Amino acid sequence: MVGDMASYQITALQAREILDSRGRPTLETTCRLASGATAAASVPSGASTGTAEALELRDNDPQRYRGLGCRTAVAMVHGELQRVATGQIWSGQAELDQALCLADGTPNKARLGANAILSVSLAFARAVALQQGVTLYQSFADLAGETLRSLPRPTINLFSGGKHAGGQAPLQDVLIVPVAARSMDDSLALAFAVYQAAADLIHERYGMRLLRADEGGLAPPFARPEAMFEDAVAAIERAGLRPGHDICLAVDVAASHFEHNGTYQLYDQHLDSAGMIDRITQWVAAYPVISVEDGLAERDWQHWPLLRRALQGQALTLGDDLLCTNPQRISRAITEQAADALLLKVNQIGTVSEALQSQQLARHAGWAVTVSARSGETEDTWLADLAVGWAGDAIKVGSITQSERLAKYNRLLAIEAETGLPLAELRR
């Protein structure tokens, strides 16, 4: 196991600015250990972000990438983070990550940048696996004290709106969940069939070419929220599959982005929290929805327990913006019974160790865990290994298109071939 009678000495960190899947800057860092093990990792970036997320460090130079450049973050890796990381021998991931957080000294990593810190944390994790001579997913499992037992079940973007698709519809994503699939290979084949059927359907109904949102979802101009679900069900049937039996649905409501002063604006309707909960329960009753992400705004804490109770036994109440992979917010949600599932995004908190703490809190509470990518992704595949190593119930990568998404799916196919692990059992 990582940290058992082991030591790791970082001899150098080398960072560079790269571009994510939206053409915006992010960074990649290479970590070299004294053993000779050398590994790189790149970090993603979100568009639909919670206010409690750890902060990325950007250049704020309007003349370059509209202020989104990451040269300052790169400089932090080469400067202060390198001085901290190369100054001693580390017993393992937790010790390094704690030192990086202490060096930053802020509650949200605003000084050195969550993107810079995470790039070092992830590169170190990959270099450690190389030094140990194990796969990255096995190293992540050892770090978590987990036994490799299953592959996460994919939840795959079909239709998109919100910040992922220019706001042409308020709901951010409707996703398909291949519940009848018994393997990752089967899951992707079923998802392909539904996606292609949906592409044909929206061409007929909306006269729309195959234009995609940030994460690859199709984005026609839905006239009402229910149209997203109705068209998804129609696409499943057109693919020759049975809604609710072969394929179920998940929805990312992302309600924070259309809530203002306690009112939720869905097209021309203005709903209070009780009205929003009622609308969501209607969707779950009418369509095969088994997971509801961010059904209420991140600051609407008092009504989240009511939403969870309304959905209990029918669909997961999945927290993303509400929780931000933050142990303090997760602890509060557990105490208040505000959710029963965590959307885990490592860059929301900024180090591997803190993300693991969040995962373990959720697990100990009996929650489901979905490991998630971001809208701004790279071709790096560490997320797939982490989802397997940490026994994620599900994984949310994006649609079955675009290389930064397919890289993760292809890595999961490779892990499946290596290990023969089954898909995780469905939870709701």
Secondary structure, DSSP 8 states (H G I E B T S, - for coil): -TTSS--EEEEEEEEEEEE-TTS-EEEEEEEEETTS-EEEEE--B-SS--TTS--------TTSGGGT--HHHHHHIIIIIHHHHTSSEESSHHHHHHHHHHHH-STT-TTT-HHHHHHHHHHHHHHHHHHHTS-HHHHHHHHHT-----B-EEEEEEEE-GGGTTTSSSS-EEEEE-TT-SSHHHHHHHHHHHHHHHHHHHHHHH-----B-TTS-B----SSHHHHHHHHHHHHHHTT--BTTTBEEEEE--GGGGEETTEEEETTEEE-HHHHHHHHHHHHHHS-EEEEES-S-TT-GGGHHHHHHHHTTTSEEEESTTTTT-HHHHHHHHHHT--SEEEE-HHHH-SHHHHHHHHHHHHHTT-EEEEE--SB--S--HHHHHHHHTT-SEEE---S-SHHHHHHHHHHHHHHHHH---B-----
